[in-house]
Amino acid sequence: MTTSLVLTFIGPDRPGLVNTISETIAAGGGSWLESRLAQLAGQFAGVVLVRVPANAAASLSAALAELRADGLSVTITEGAETAPPQDYEALTLEVLGHDRPGIVRDVTQTLRKLGVNIEELSSSIASAPFTGEDMFRAVIRVSVPAHIPVEDIRLSLERLADEIMVDLKGTAETAAQSQAGF
């Protein structure tokens, strides 16, 4: 029998940080299954899914908590096995628009109102090629209830403003491209 642990951490970026965490997990009998790690403003942050034999979970959690002495903020949460949602369609949204305060709030609020679940969100700011303006870019993986037409998502996002591009890609080759704006 195994236990899933979700480890989140953040601390000053330095060489060897990921190795220290991975050594601790391996020494505790855990398997590093999945992760999202990034350096942001001099801090290194991550989320890691670890599977460990149930009888070793407490000692691995204690060893991971000891990493706090190395200047890391560490949180360990026991995961729960979940069944994939039924009657949902996987969809990937690619959003590009002029950066402005509230852009993430507006997009996520629109999705929430439709009952769309965000499974993963990755965003960045890049300079536009010719103008040098800050451009917001996001890739958002979502689960859409089967009763919500993909077109409704596109139209709802278009209503936000005039300068955003939205590309929708579904699992059943559902795709639509439009321009809406921020």
N, C-alpha and C positions, 0 to 999 in steps of 0.2 A: 504494500500500500504506500502511495506517495502523497505528498502535500505540495501544493503550489504556493510559492511566496512571491509577492510583488514587492520589490525593493525600489525605493526612490532615494536618490541622493543628490546633493549639491555641495560644492566646495571650490576653493580656489584651484584653477587649472594648473596642472603640473605634469611633467613626464612621469609615467608609471602609475598614474591613478587608476586607470582601467585594469591594469595588470594586478594591482593590489586587491581590487574588488574581486576579480576573477580567481585569483589564488585563494582568497578566503572562501569563496563559494565551492571551489573544487576540493579544498582541504576539508570542508564540512560535508562532503558527499553529495553536493548539489550539482545539478546540470543547468547551465545557462541556456535557456530556450529561446528567448526573444528579448530584444532591447531597442531602446531609442536613446541615443546619447548625443550631446551637443555641447560645444563651448559657446557661451553667451556672455558677452561683456566681462571677460576674464574669469568667469565662473564655469565650472564643468558640471553639467546636470544630466541625470539619466533616470530611466525607468527600466528595470530588468525583471523579467519573469524567470523564476528559478523553480525547478522541480527537485524535491529532496525526499528521501525515504521518510515516512511519517515519524519514525523513532529518532531521527536526526534533526528534525525541524527546529526544536527548541535550542539545541546547541549551535546550529548554524545561525539562527537569529541572534543569539548572544554574541557570537564571533563577529557578525556583521555590525552589531551595535557598537562593538569595541572600535570600529573604524572612526567613530566620532573623535577619538583621541588624535587622529590624523587631520583634524580640521574639517571633517565632513559632517554635514547634517544628513542623517540616515533615518529612513522610516521603513519598517517592515510590516507588511499586511498579508495575512493569509488569504489566498485567492479562493474563489468558489468555482466549481465546475458549472458551466452554463451551457445549456443547449442552444444551438443556433436558432435565431428567431425564425418562426415560420410565417409564411405569407409576407415576406419582405424581399425587396430586390436590392442587390448591392449596386451602388452608383458612385462614380467618382466625379467630383466637381472640380474644375480648374477655373480659378477666378483670377483675373488680372484687371487692375484699375489704378487710378491715381491714388496715392496714399493720402489718408486723412484720418483724424481722430474718429473713432467709432465704427470704422469699417468692419472689424471683426464682430463687434456687437450687432450691427445691423444684419449681416449675413447670417449669423447664428440665431438671432431672434426670428428671422424669417423662416429658417429651417425648423426651429422649435414650434412655431405656430402651425406648421404643416404636419407635425408629429414625426418629423424625420430625426433619426438618431445619428449623431456624429460618432463615428468609430475611430477616426484618426484625422488630425488636422496638422498640416505642416505649412508654415508661412515664412515669407522673407520679403525684404525690401531690396530692390535693385534700381539702378539708374536707367532711365529710358535712353535708348541708343542715340537719338539726335538731340534731345532737349536736356538730358541730364536730370530730368525731374524724377523724384522718388516714385517708384511704381510698386504697388502692393501685389504680391503673388501668393496664392494659396492653393493647395491641393487638399481636398477634403473628401475622405471616404465616408460614405453614409449608408444607412439602411433605410429604405423607403417602404412604408406600408403599401401592400399590394393595391389597396383601393385608391392610392394617390397617383394620378397620372403624372408621368415625368414632365409633361408639358406644363403642369401647374407649378412645378418647382421653377422651371425656366421663367415662366411669366411672373411669378412672385419675386424672383431675384431681379428681373428687368425693371420692376416698379421702383426699385431702390433709387435709381438715378440714371444718368445718360452715358457714363464713360467707363463702364465696366464690361469686360468680356467674360462670358460664362460658357464653358464647354462641359457638357454632360455626357458621361460615358457609362452605360449600364452593362450588366452581365449578359443580357439578351440582345446585345448589339444595338441597344437603344442609344441613340446619340442625337444631340441637337446642339447647335451652336447659335449664339445670339449675342447682341450687344445690349447691355443695360448700363445704368450709370451710377456713379458716385460723385 
